[in-house]
Amino acid sequence: MDPVTLIIGLLSGAGGGIGAGKLMNSNMGTLGRAVTGIVGGGGLAALAPMIPGLEGVFADPTAGASLDPMSIISGVVSGGVGGGILTAILGKVMGNKG
């Protein structure tokens, strides 16, 4: 596993989680949004290769991808999307400010 690619995915997940939480006005707080985003970003990247039709779309954090532009973009997208989705789901479950 390439540590730089992993860090890119985790930071993107945190960014996606923070962005989705702010957009939804969730009451999770910035740290809660970031942690949820990190978990969601890593989770999507790990599960995407197992979902038919998504193989190769998102970065696989265990594949040891090189730092070519496509692997960086893939890591940013998978982290941001996964982090945003999980944070949006948990934000709805926990309720919004109001």
JOQUI-V729496 format. One record per run of one state. SS is the DSSP state (2 for helix, 1 for strand, 0 for the rest). FROM is the first residue (numbers start at 0). TO is the last residue. Records with the same first field share a line. If there is no record, write none. Layout:
SS = FROM-TO, FROM-TO
This chain:
0 = 0-1, 24-24, 26-27, 48-67, 94-94, 96-97
2 = 2-23, 28-47, 68-93
1 = 25-25, 95-95
